[in-house]
């Protein structure tokens, strides 16, 4: 029993990451429909994993102003990320990257390959 109590914090920390509810997300899909959400997770993470050269980055969604899907090439999509207060840069991401966010209707889910743009706004409390 004591062992179980010692493992309890570890077990509880294995849950899904918490979405940043201050993050407002406006998604425009390829058909031109706009979707408003609170918070976003992609592949169960509250950040994007990017690679530049031999270095891997974890980019928090709150540091982004926008994401624009430029093209799809096989199993990769080309995106342009615009950072807050900084310039834009293009990256490749997996085309099967699945994201979800909370909306007024319910939990919204989408593949990044089906998106035109995502706009990110952080609300001040």
N, CA, C and O atoms as CSV, one atom per row, in Angstrom:
chain,resi,resn,atom,element,x,y,z
A,1,UNK,N,N,0.818,-1.192,0.000
A,1,UNK,CA,C,0.000,0.000,0.000
A,1,UNK,C,C,0.867,1.263,0.000
A,1,UNK,O,O,0.558,2.240,-0.682
A,2,UNK,N,N,1.956,1.227,0.776
A,2,UNK,CA,C,2.840,2.392,0.830
A,2,UNK,C,C,3.476,2.653,-0.530
A,2,UNK,O,O,3.670,3.802,-0.927
A,3,UNK,N,N,3.793,1.586,-1.230
A,3,UNK,CA,C,4.380,1.744,-2.572
A,3,UNK,C,C,3.404,2.424,-3.526
A,3,UNK,O,O,3.796,3.268,-4.331
A,4,UNK,N,N,2.148,2.054,-3.429
A,4,UNK,CA,C,1.115,2.665,-4.277
A,4,UNK,C,C,1.003,4.155,-3.991
A,4,UNK,O,O,0.875,4.958,-4.916
A,5,UNK,N,N,1.049,4.528,-2.714
A,5,UNK,CA,C,0.978,5.939,-2.352
A,5,UNK,C,C,2.194,6.711,-2.846
A,5,UNK,O,O,2.075,7.880,-3.213
A,6,UNK,N,N,3.347,6.081,-2.861
A,6,UNK,CA,C,4.554,6.732,-3.381
A,6,UNK,C,C,4.481,6.928,-4.888
A,6,UNK,O,O,5.033,7.892,-5.420
A,7,UNK,N,N,3.803,6.017,-5.575
A,7,UNK,CA,C,3.686,6.102,-7.029
A,7,UNK,C,C,2.536,6.998,-7.485
A,7,UNK,O,O,2.476,7.371,-8.656
A,8,UNK,N,N,1.637,7.345,-6.590
A,8,UNK,CA,C,0.453,8.118,-6.958
A,8,UNK,C,C,0.774,9.431,-7.671
A,8,UNK,O,O,0.151,9.703,-8.697
A,9,UNK,N,N,1.711,10.271,-7.191
A,9,UNK,CA,C,2.021,11.503,-7.936
A,9,UNK,C,C,2.512,11.234,-9.362
A,9,UNK,O,O,2.172,11.965,-10.292
A,10,UNK,N,N,3.303,10.192,-9.520
A,10,UNK,CA,C,3.803,9.836,-10.850
A,10,UNK,C,C,2.656,9.412,-11.758
A,10,UNK,O,O,2.586,9.834,-12.912
A,11,UNK,N,N,1.765,8.585,-11.244
A,11,UNK,CA,C,0.627,8.099,-12.035
A,11,UNK,C,C,-0.278,9.258,-12.435
A,11,UNK,O,O,-0.732,9.321,-13.577
A,12,UNK,N,N,-0.544,10.172,-11.511
A,12,UNK,CA,C,-1.406,11.319,-11.818
A,12,UNK,C,C,-0.773,12.256,-12.827
A,12,UNK,O,O,-1.492,12.909,-13.584
A,13,UNK,N,N,0.541,12.345,-12.865
A,13,UNK,CA,C,1.216,13.245,-13.803
A,13,UNK,C,C,1.226,12.700,-15.221
A,13,UNK,O,O,1.607,13.408,-16.153
A,14,UNK,N,N,0.812,11.455,-15.396
A,14,UNK,CA,C,0.830,10.846,-16.726
A,14,UNK,C,C,-0.403,11.196,-17.544
A,14,UNK,O,O,-0.536,10.720,-18.672
A,15,UNK,N,N,-1.296,12.002,-17.021
A,15,UNK,CA,C,-2.512,12.381,-17.732
A,15,UNK,C,C,-2.216,13.302,-18.905
A,15,UNK,O,O,-1.074,13.707,-19.122
A,16,UNK,N,N,-3.247,13.622,-19.646
A,16,UNK,CA,C,-3.126,14.507,-20.802
A,16,UNK,C,C,-2.722,15.911,-20.358
A,16,UNK,O,O,-3.174,16.382,-19.314
A,17,UNK,N,N,-1.879,16.581,-21.138
A,17,UNK,CA,C,-1.487,17.950,-20.779
A,17,UNK,C,C,-2.705,18.864,-20.719
A,17,UNK,O,O,-3.711,18.637,-21.392
A,18,UNK,N,N,-2.591,19.876,-19.917
A,18,UNK,CA,C,-3.687,20.825,-19.751
A,18,UNK,C,C,-3.571,21.903,-20.827
A,18,UNK,O,O,-2.504,22.480,-21.034
A,19,UNK,N,N,-4.688,22.162,-21.508
A,19,UNK,CA,C,-4.706,23.229,-22.515
A,19,UNK,C,C,-4.658,24.574,-21.826
A,19,UNK,O,O,-5.226,24.754,-20.749
A,20,UNK,N,N,-3.982,25.512,-22.451
A,20,UNK,CA,C,-3.924,26.881,-21.953
A,20,UNK,C,C,-5.246,27.556,-22.323
A,20,UNK,O,O,-5.464,27.902,-23.484
A,21,UNK,N,N,-6.124,27.742,-21.343
A,21,UNK,CA,C,-7.451,28.310,-21.590
A,21,UNK,C,C,-7.395,29.801,-21.934
A,21,UNK,O,O,-8.388,30.363,-22.394
A,22,UNK,N,N,-6.245,30.448,-21.715
A,22,UNK,CA,C,-6.091,31.854,-22.112
A,22,UNK,C,C,-5.815,31.983,-23.607
A,22,UNK,O,O,-5.925,33.071,-24.173
A,23,UNK,N,N,-5.459,30.879,-24.238
A,23,UNK,CA,C,-5.112,30.887,-25.653
A,23,UNK,C,C,-6.372,30.752,-26.498
A,23,UNK,O,O,-7.058,29.731,-26.442
A,24,UNK,N,N,-6.674,31.782,-27.280
A,24,UNK,CA,C,-7.793,31.749,-28.215
A,24,UNK,C,C,-7.246,31.364,-29.582
A,24,UNK,O,O,-6.232,31.896,-30.032
A,25,UNK,N,N,-7.925,30.441,-30.229
A,25,UNK,CA,C,-7.466,29.898,-31.495
A,25,UNK,C,C,-8.578,30.053,-32.525
A,25,UNK,O,O,-9.715,29.644,-32.292
A,26,UNK,N,N,-8.241,30.642,-33.653
A,26,UNK,CA,C,-9.181,30.799,-34.770
A,26,UNK,C,C,-8.638,29.962,-35.925
A,26,UNK,O,O,-7.594,30.284,-36.492
A,27,UNK,N,N,-9.343,28.891,-36.271
A,27,UNK,CA,C,-8.912,27.967,-37.318
A,27,UNK,C,C,-9.770,28.193,-38.551
A,27,UNK,O,O,-10.998,28.194,-38.467
A,28,UNK,N,N,-9.122,28.385,-39.699
A,28,UNK,CA,C,-9.837,28.419,-40.974
A,28,UNK,C,C,-9.458,27.154,-41.727
A,28,UNK,O,O,-8.289,26.930,-42.043
A,29,UNK,N,N,-10.474,26.318,-42.015
A,29,UNK,CA,C,-10.176,25.073,-42.716
A,29,UNK,C,C,-10.108,25.303,-44.224
A,29,UNK,O,O,-10.375,26.405,-44.703
A,30,UNK,N,N,-9.751,24.265,-44.960
A,30,UNK,CA,C,-9.572,24.399,-46.413
A,30,UNK,C,C,-10.853,24.765,-47.152
A,30,UNK,O,O,-10.793,25.282,-48.268
A,31,UNK,N,N,-12.008,24.506,-46.550
A,31,UNK,CA,C,-13.267,24.878,-47.203
A,31,UNK,C,C,-13.682,26.308,-46.865
A,31,UNK,O,O,-14.732,26.765,-47.316
A,32,UNK,N,N,-12.864,27.030,-46.068
A,32,UNK,CA,C,-13.139,28.428,-45.756
A,32,UNK,C,C,-13.970,28.653,-44.507
A,32,UNK,O,O,-14.295,29.797,-44.187
A,33,UNK,N,N,-14.323,27.594,-43.792
A,33,UNK,CA,C,-15.116,27.720,-42.575
A,33,UNK,C,C,-14.184,28.054,-41.409
A,33,UNK,O,O,-13.119,27.456,-41.259
A,34,UNK,N,N,-14.606,29.024,-40.585
A,34,UNK,CA,C,-13.811,29.438,-39.412
A,34,UNK,C,C,-14.362,28.777,-38.157
A,34,UNK,O,O,-15.572,28.652,-37.971
A,35,UNK,N,N,-13.434,28.357,-37.301
A,35,UNK,CA,C,-13.778,27.679,-36.059
A,35,UNK,C,C,-13.033,28.367,-34.916
A,35,UNK,O,O,-11.817,28.544,-34.979
A,36,UNK,N,N,-13.772,28.755,-33.867
A,36,UNK,CA,C,-13.166,29.402,-32.693
A,36,UNK,C,C,-13.009,28.378,-31.587
A,36,UNK,O,O,-13.920,27.601,-31.303
A,37,UNK,N,N,-11.830,28.387,-30.962
A,37,UNK,CA,C,-11.526,27.425,-29.902
A,37,UNK,C,C,-10.770,28.099,-28.775
A,37,UNK,O,O,-10.208,29.184,-28.925
A,38,UNK,N,N,-10.778,27.412,-27.635
A,38,UNK,CA,C,-9.974,27.793,-26.476
A,38,UNK,C,C,-8.914,26.724,-26.306
A,38,UNK,O,O,-9.232,25.539,-26.196
A,39,UNK,N,N,-7.669,27.131,-26.283
A,39,UNK,CA,C,-6.597,26.162,-26.093
A,39,UNK,C,C,-6.474,25.221,-27.267
A,39,UNK,O,O,-7.398,25.090,-28.070
A,40,UNK,N,N,-5.334,24.565,-27.366
A,40,UNK,CA,C,-5.113,23.618,-28.455
A,40,UNK,C,C,-4.035,22.630,-28.027
A,40,UNK,O,O,-3.064,22.989,-27.361
A,41,UNK,N,N,-4.229,21.392,-28.423
A,41,UNK,CA,C,-3.231,20.337,-28.258
A,41,UNK,C,C,-3.042,19.676,-29.609
A,41,UNK,O,O,-4.020,19.416,-30.310
A,42,UNK,N,N,-1.813,19.403,-29.985
A,42,UNK,CA,C,-1.522,18.677,-31.219
A,42,UNK,C,C,-0.705,17.442,-30.853
A,42,UNK,O,O,0.352,17.541,-30.231
A,43,UNK,N,N,-1.212,16.287,-31.247
A,43,UNK,CA,C,-0.617,15.003,-30.862
A,43,UNK,C,C,-0.448,14.911,-29.350
A,43,UNK,O,O,0.540,14.365,-28.859
A,44,UNK,N,N,-1.422,15.449,-28.618
A,44,UNK,CA,C,-1.408,15.374,-27.167
A,44,UNK,C,C,-0.450,16.327,-26.476
A,44,UNK,O,O,-0.237,16.220,-25.268
A,45,UNK,N,N,0.134,17.263,-27.227
A,45,UNK,CA,C,1.105,18.196,-26.643
A,45,UNK,C,C,0.614,19.627,-26.771
A,45,UNK,O,O,-0.100,19.965,-27.716
A,46,UNK,N,N,0.996,20.463,-25.823
A,46,UNK,CA,C,0.628,21.883,-25.827
A,46,UNK,C,C,1.687,22.709,-26.545
A,46,UNK,O,O,1.844,23.898,-26.266
A,47,UNK,N,N,2.408,22.092,-27.460
A,47,UNK,CA,C,3.462,22.746,-28.230
A,47,UNK,C,C,3.687,21.971,-29.523
A,47,UNK,O,O,3.227,20.838,-29.662
A,48,UNK,N,N,4.389,22.579,-30.460
A,48,UNK,CA,C,4.774,21.919,-31.708
A,48,UNK,C,C,6.230,21.479,-31.607
A,48,UNK,O,O,7.074,22.223,-31.107
A,49,UNK,N,N,6.520,20.281,-32.076
A,49,UNK,CA,C,7.904,19.824,-32.160
A,49,UNK,C,C,8.380,20.097,-33.582
A,49,UNK,O,O,7.797,19.615,-34.553
A,50,UNK,N,N,9.452,20.881,-33.686
A,50,UNK,CA,C,10.017,21.266,-34.985
A,50,UNK,C,C,11.473,20.861,-35.045
A,50,UNK,O,O,12.136,20.721,-34.017
A,51,UNK,N,N,11.959,20.675,-36.246
A,51,UNK,CA,C,13.359,20.370,-36.442
A,51,UNK,C,C,13.946,21.387,-37.407
A,51,UNK,O,O,13.381,21.677,-38.462
A,52,UNK,N,N,15.090,21.916,-37.016
A,52,UNK,CA,C,15.840,22.826,-37.880
A,52,UNK,C,C,17.282,22.331,-37.878
A,52,UNK,O,O,17.986,22.429,-36.873
A,53,UNK,N,N,17.707,21.795,-39.026
A,53,UNK,CA,C,19.024,21.164,-39.076
A,53,UNK,C,C,19.026,19.937,-38.188
A,53,UNK,O,O,18.164,19.068,-38.323
A,54,UNK,N,N,19.982,19.859,-37.287
A,54,UNK,CA,C,20.072,18.731,-36.362
A,54,UNK,C,C,19.537,19.054,-34.975
A,54,UNK,O,O,19.753,18.294,-34.032
A,55,UNK,N,N,18.841,20.175,-34.848
A,55,UNK,CA,C,18.317,20.600,-33.548
A,55,UNK,C,C,16.793,20.504,-33.566
A,55,UNK,O,O,16.137,20.910,-34.525
A,56,UNK,N,N,16.250,19.956,-32.481
A,56,UNK,CA,C,14.801,19.851,-32.342
A,56,UNK,C,C,14.315,20.921,-31.367
A,56,UNK,O,O,14.911,21.128,-30.310
A,57,UNK,N,N,13.222,21.599,-31.735
A,57,UNK,CA,C,12.642,22.659,-30.920
A,57,UNK,C,C,11.248,22.264,-30.466
A,57,UNK,O,O,10.536,21.539,-31.160
A,58,UNK,N,N,10.868,22.750,-29.293
A,58,UNK,CA,C,9.499,22.658,-28.807
A,58,UNK,C,C,8.974,24.083,-28.751
A,58,UNK,O,O,9.438,24.891,-27.947
A,59,UNK,N,N,7.995,24.393,-29.613
A,59,UNK,CA,C,7.473,25.755,-29.724
A,59,UNK,C,C,6.094,25.819,-29.088
A,59,UNK,O,O,5.144,25.195,-29.562
A,60,UNK,N,N,6.001,26.579,-28.012
A,60,UNK,CA,C,4.741,26.763,-27.306
A,60,UNK,C,C,3.770,27.550,-28.199
A,60,UNK,O,O,4.169,28.514,-28.852
A,61,UNK,N,N,2.511,27.140,-28.222
A,61,UNK,CA,C,1.531,27.812,-29.073
A,61,UNK,C,C,1.352,29.280,-28.712
A,61,UNK,O,O,1.040,30.092,-29.583
A,62,UNK,N,N,1.542,29.633,-27.459
A,62,UNK,CA,C,1.369,31.032,-27.053
A,62,UNK,C,C,2.463,31.938,-27.603
A,62,UNK,O,O,2.325,33.160,-27.559
A,63,UNK,N,N,3.554,31.362,-28.122
A,63,UNK,CA,C,4.611,32.178,-28.727
A,63,UNK,C,C,4.361,32.426,-30.214
A,63,UNK,O,O,5.148,33.102,-30.877
A,64,UNK,N,N,3.259,31.877,-30.737
A,64,UNK,CA,C,2.933,32.022,-32.159
A,64,UNK,C,C,1.835,33.056,-32.367
A,64,UNK,O,O,0.935,33.207,-31.541
A,65,UNK,N,N,1.928,33.755,-33.474
A,65,UNK,CA,C,0.858,34.646,-33.911
A,65,UNK,C,C,-0.037,33.920,-34.912
A,65,UNK,O,O,-1.260,34.052,-34.876
A,66,UNK,N,N,0.599,33.140,-35.819
A,66,UNK,CA,C,-0.188,32.402,-36.812
A,66,UNK,C,C,0.583,31.204,-37.359
A,66,UNK,O,O,1.806,31.112,-37.256
A,67,UNK,N,N,-0.183,30.304,-37.939
A,67,UNK,CA,C,0.347,29.144,-38.651
A,67,UNK,C,C,-0.413,29.073,-39.963
A,67,UNK,O,O,-1.644,29.078,-39.978
A,68,UNK,N,N,0.320,29.007,-41.059
A,68,UNK,CA,C,-0.300,28.919,-42.382
A,68,UNK,C,C,0.205,27.662,-43.074
A,68,UNK,O,O,1.413,27.462,-43.204
A,69,UNK,N,N,-0.720,26.815,-43.519
A,69,UNK,CA,C,-0.344,25.607,-44.248
A,69,UNK,C,C,-0.128,25.997,-45.706
A,69,UNK,O,O,-1.038,26.500,-46.365
A,70,UNK,N,N,1.085,25.762,-46.202
A,70,UNK,CA,C,1.451,26.176,-47.562
A,70,UNK,C,C,1.237,25.077,-48.591
A,70,UNK,O,O,0.711,25.337,-49.673
A,71,UNK,N,N,1.640,23.843,-48.263
A,71,UNK,CA,C,1.530,22.744,-49.224
A,71,UNK,C,C,1.686,21.410,-48.509
A,71,UNK,O,O,2.108,21.336,-47.355
A,72,UNK,N,N,1.328,20.359,-49.241
A,72,UNK,CA,C,1.539,19.007,-48.735
A,72,UNK,C,C,2.383,18.262,-49.746
A,72,UNK,O,O,2.101,18.267,-50.944
A,73,UNK,N,N,3.435,17.616,-49.236
A,73,UNK,CA,C,4.342,16.828,-50.076
A,73,UNK,C,C,4.487,15.457,-49.444
A,73,UNK,O,O,5.291,15.277,-48.530
A,74,UNK,N,N,3.712,14.482,-49.923
A,74,UNK,CA,C,3.753,13.143,-49.350
A,74,UNK,C,C,3.240,13.140,-47.924
A,74,UNK,O,O,2.115,13.564,-47.662
A,75,UNK,N,N,4.057,12.664,-47.007
A,75,UNK,CA,C,3.674,12.562,-45.597
A,75,UNK,C,C,4.030,13.812,-44.797
A,75,UNK,O,O,3.928,13.808,-43.570
A,76,UNK,N,N,4.445,14.883,-45.477
A,76,UNK,CA,C,4.832,16.131,-44.817
A,76,UNK,C,C,3.991,17.291,-45.337
A,76,UNK,O,O,3.584,17.308,-46.498
A,77,UNK,N,N,3.738,18.262,-44.458
A,77,UNK,CA,C,3.131,19.514,-44.892
A,77,UNK,C,C,4.138,20.617,-44.625
A,77,UNK,O,O,4.912,20.563,-43.669
A,78,UNK,N,N,4.108,21.601,-45.477
A,78,UNK,CA,C,4.981,22.772,-45.321
A,78,UNK,C,C,4.142,23.867,-44.682
A,78,UNK,O,O,3.067,24.192,-45.184
A,79,UNK,N,N,4.622,24.446,-43.569
A,79,UNK,CA,C,3.885,25.486,-42.863
A,79,UNK,C,C,4.769,26.710,-42.683
A,79,UNK,O,O,5.995,26.616,-42.629
A,80,UNK,N,N,4.113,27.859,-42.591
A,80,UNK,CA,C,4.807,29.106,-42.248
A,80,UNK,C,C,4.325,29.510,-40.863
A,80,UNK,O,O,3.135,29.738,-40.646
A,81,UNK,N,N,5.273,29.596,-39.922
A,81,UNK,CA,C,4.958,30.038,-38.571
A,81,UNK,C,C,5.364,31.486,-38.428
A,81,UNK,O,O,6.481,31.864,-38.781
A,82,UNK,N,N,4.454,32.304,-37.905
A,82,UNK,CA,C,4.762,33.695,-37.589
A,82,UNK,C,C,4.794,33.796,-36.069
A,82,UNK,O,O,3.806,33.512,-35.393
A,83,UNK,N,N,5.938,34.203,-35.550
A,83,UNK,CA,C,6.139,34.294,-34.110
A,83,UNK,C,C,5.754,35.683,-33.613
A,83,UNK,O,O,5.799,36.650,-34.373
A,84,UNK,N,N,5.382,35.784,-32.359
A,84,UNK,CA,C,5.048,37.078,-31.758
A,84,UNK,C,C,6.299,37.941,-31.692
A,84,UNK,O,O,7.317,37.547,-31.122
A,85,UNK,N,N,6.203,39.134,-32.291
A,85,UNK,CA,C,7.317,40.073,-32.232
A,85,UNK,C,C,8.531,39.667,-33.043
A,85,UNK,O,O,9.577,40.311,-32.952
A,86,UNK,N,N,8.412,38.616,-33.832
A,86,UNK,CA,C,9.540,38.162,-34.648
A,86,UNK,C,C,9.064,37.863,-36.061
A,86,UNK,O,O,7.885,38.013,-36.383
A,87,UNK,N,N,9.979,37.448,-36.876
A,87,UNK,CA,C,9.661,37.169,-38.275
A,87,UNK,C,C,9.000,35.806,-38.462
A,87,UNK,O,O,8.753,35.075,-37.502
A,88,UNK,N,N,8.725,35.490,-39.709
A,88,UNK,CA,C,8.137,34.208,-40.091
A,88,UNK,C,C,9.221,33.254,-40.557
A,88,UNK,O,O,10.293,33.665,-41.001
A,89,UNK,N,N,8.914,31.977,-40.444
A,89,UNK,CA,C,9.847,30.955,-40.910
A,89,UNK,C,C,9.054,29.738,-41.352
A,89,UNK,O,O,8.003,29.436,-40.787
A,90,UNK,N,N,9.561,29.035,-42.370
A,90,UNK,CA,C,8.886,27.847,-42.874
A,90,UNK,C,C,9.500,26.582,-42.284
A,90,UNK,O,O,10.711,26.484,-42.085
A,91,UNK,N,N,8.607,25.602,-42.006
A,91,UNK,CA,C,9.016,24.328,-41.433
A,91,UNK,C,C,8.197,23.214,-42.073
A,91,UNK,O,O,7.168,23.471,-42.698
A,92,UNK,N,N,8.658,21.981,-41.916
A,92,UNK,CA,C,7.909,20.796,-42.319
A,92,UNK,C,C,7.396,20.098,-41.076
A,92,UNK,O,O,8.098,19.982,-40.072
A,93,UNK,N,N,6.145,19.630,-41.162
A,93,UNK,CA,C,5.512,18.889,-40.078
A,93,UNK,C,C,4.851,17.646,-40.666
A,93,UNK,O,O,4.558,17.617,-41.862
A,94,UNK,N,N,4.614,16.629,-39.859
A,94,UNK,CA,C,3.920,15.439,-40.366
A,94,UNK,C,C,2.489,15.792,-40.801
A,94,UNK,O,O,1.796,16.549,-40.121
A,95,UNK,N,N,2.061,15.242,-41.928
A,95,UNK,CA,C,0.724,15.560,-42.444
A,95,UNK,C,C,-0.378,14.935,-41.600
A,95,UNK,O,O,-1.531,15.354,-41.691
A,96,UNK,N,N,-0.046,13.936,-40.776
A,96,UNK,CA,C,-1.064,13.291,-39.944
A,96,UNK,C,C,-1.122,13.867,-38.527
A,96,UNK,O,O,-1.644,13.227,-37.614
A,97,UNK,N,N,-0.580,15.082,-38.346
A,97,UNK,CA,C,-0.604,15.740,-37.043
A,97,UNK,C,C,-2.046,16.100,-36.696
A,97,UNK,O,O,-2.678,16.890,-37.397
A,98,UNK,N,N,-2.566,15.517,-35.609
A,98,UNK,CA,C,-3.958,15.708,-35.209
A,98,UNK,C,C,-4.019,16.670,-34.037
A,98,UNK,O,O,-3.317,16.491,-33.042
A,99,UNK,N,N,-4.859,17.692,-34.154
A,99,UNK,CA,C,-4.989,18.719,-33.124
A,99,UNK,C,C,-6.429,18.756,-32.631
A,99,UNK,O,O,-7.357,18.352,-33.331
A,100,UNK,N,N,-6.593,19.258,-31.392
A,100,UNK,CA,C,-7.941,19.415,-30.858
A,100,UNK,C,C,-7.969,20.594,-29.901
A,100,UNK,O,O,-6.963,20.965,-29.296
A,101,UNK,N,N,-9.152,21.165,-29.787
A,101,UNK,CA,C,-9.352,22.307,-28.904
A,101,UNK,C,C,-10.789,22.357,-28.439
A,101,UNK,O,O,-11.665,21.721,-29.024
A,102,UNK,N,N,-11.024,23.109,-27.394
A,102,UNK,CA,C,-12.375,23.239,-26.858
A,102,UNK,C,C,-13.136,24.342,-27.565
A,102,UNK,O,O,-12.606,25.435,-27.763
A,103,UNK,N,N,-14.372,24.067,-27.946
A,103,UNK,CA,C,-15.215,25.076,-28.581
A,103,UNK,C,C,-16.537,25.162,-27.826
A,103,UNK,O,O,-16.779,24.389,-26.900
A,104,UNK,N,N,-17.386,26.100,-28.223
A,104,UNK,CA,C,-18.698,26.230,-27.578
A,104,UNK,C,C,-19.584,25.024,-27.860
A,104,UNK,O,O,-20.472,24.697,-27.072
A,105,UNK,N,N,-19.338,24.370,-28.982
A,105,UNK,CA,C,-20.143,23.206,-29.354
A,105,UNK,C,C,-19.677,21.966,-28.602
A,105,UNK,O,O,-20.492,21.148,-28.176
A,106,UNK,N,N,-18.372,21.832,-28.441
A,106,UNK,CA,C,-17.770,20.666,-27.799
A,106,UNK,C,C,-16.317,20.567,-28.204
A,106,UNK,O,O,-15.743,21.537,-28.699
A,107,UNK,N,N,-15.718,19.416,-28.004
A,107,UNK,CA,C,-14.324,19.188,-28.368
A,107,UNK,C,C,-14.210,19.162,-29.899
A,107,UNK,O,O,-14.901,18.387,-30.560
A,108,UNK,N,N,-13.343,20.004,-30.454
A,108,UNK,CA,C,-13.146,20.068,-31.905
A,108,UNK,C,C,-11.823,19.401,-32.249
A,108,UNK,O,O,-10.823,19.641,-31.573
A,109,UNK,N,N,-11.797,18.577,-33.276
A,109,UNK,CA,C,-10.579,17.900,-33.697
A,109,UNK,C,C,-10.368,18.044,-35.189
A,109,UNK,O,O,-11.328,18.074,-35.958
A,110,UNK,N,N,-9.108,18.135,-35.600
A,110,UNK,CA,C,-8.800,18.315,-37.017
A,110,UNK,C,C,-7.359,17.894,-37.297
A,110,UNK,O,O,-6.503,17.925,-36.413
A,111,UNK,N,N,-7.115,17.501,-38.538
A,111,UNK,CA,C,-5.755,17.247,-39.004
A,111,UNK,C,C,-5.193,18.566,-39.532
A,111,UNK,O,O,-5.901,19.324,-40.195
A,112,UNK,N,N,-3.952,18.831,-39.243
A,112,UNK,CA,C,-3.326,20.078,-39.675
A,112,UNK,C,C,-3.329,20.201,-41.202
A,112,UNK,O,O,-3.354,21.313,-41.729
A,113,UNK,N,N,-3.303,19.081,-41.911
A,113,UNK,CA,C,-3.311,19.112,-43.380
A,113,UNK,C,C,-4.620,19.656,-43.946
A,113,UNK,O,O,-4.668,20.047,-45.112
A,114,UNK,N,N,-5.688,19.687,-43.137
A,114,UNK,CA,C,-6.998,20.162,-43.577
A,114,UNK,C,C,-7.238,21.629,-43.243
A,114,UNK,O,O,-8.366,22.113,-43.340
A,115,UNK,N,N,-6.183,22.338,-42.848
A,115,UNK,CA,C,-6.290,23.716,-42.378
A,115,UNK,C,C,-5.613,24.662,-43.360
A,115,UNK,O,O,-4.602,24.318,-43.972
A,116,UNK,N,N,-6.187,25.877,-43.507
A,116,UNK,CA,C,-5.513,26.954,-44.241
A,116,UNK,C,C,-4.649,27.758,-43.284
A,116,UNK,O,O,-3.439,27.886,-43.471
A,117,UNK,N,N,-5.296,28.302,-42.247
A,117,UNK,CA,C,-4.576,29.130,-41.285
A,117,UNK,C,C,-5.102,28.905,-39.874
A,117,UNK,O,O,-6.246,28.501,-39.662
A,118,UNK,N,N,-4.220,29.183,-38.920
A,118,UNK,CA,C,-4.599,29.213,-37.504
A,118,UNK,C,C,-4.047,30.520,-36.929
A,118,UNK,O,O,-2.861,30.818,-37.068
A,119,UNK,N,N,-4.918,31.288,-36.286
A,119,UNK,CA,C,-4.505,32.524,-35.625
A,119,UNK,C,C,-4.541,32.287,-34.114
A,119,UNK,O,O,-5.503,31.722,-33.594
A,120,UNK,N,N,-3.490,32.718,-33.414
A,120,UNK,CA,C,-3.358,32.509,-31.976
A,120,UNK,C,C,-3.404,33.869,-31.267
A,120,UNK,O,O,-2.699,34.801,-31.654
A,121,UNK,N,N,-4.238,33.972,-30.228
A,121,UNK,CA,C,-4.316,35.184,-29.405
A,121,UNK,C,C,-4.291,34.758,-27.946
A,121,UNK,O,O,-5.013,33.846,-27.543
A,122,UNK,N,N,-3.453,35.428,-27.155
A,122,UNK,CA,C,-3.396,35.131,-25.724
A,122,UNK,C,C,-4.170,36.220,-24.989
A,122,UNK,O,O,-3.853,37.403,-25.111
A,123,UNK,N,N,-5.186,35.818,-24.226
A,123,UNK,CA,C,-5.990,36.760,-23.455
A,123,UNK,C,C,-5.282,37.094,-22.162
A,123,UNK,O,O,-4.701,36.220,-21.518
A,124,UNK,N,N,-5.328,38.355,-21.784
A,124,UNK,CA,C,-4.791,38.782,-20.497
A,124,UNK,C,C,-5.873,38.592,-19.443
A,124,UNK,O,O,-7.054,38.811,-19.710
A,125,UNK,N,N,-5.476,38.193,-18.271
A,125,UNK,CA,C,-6.460,37.958,-17.196
A,125,UNK,C,C,-6.479,39.090,-16.232
A,125,UNK,O,O,-7.243,39.066,-15.267
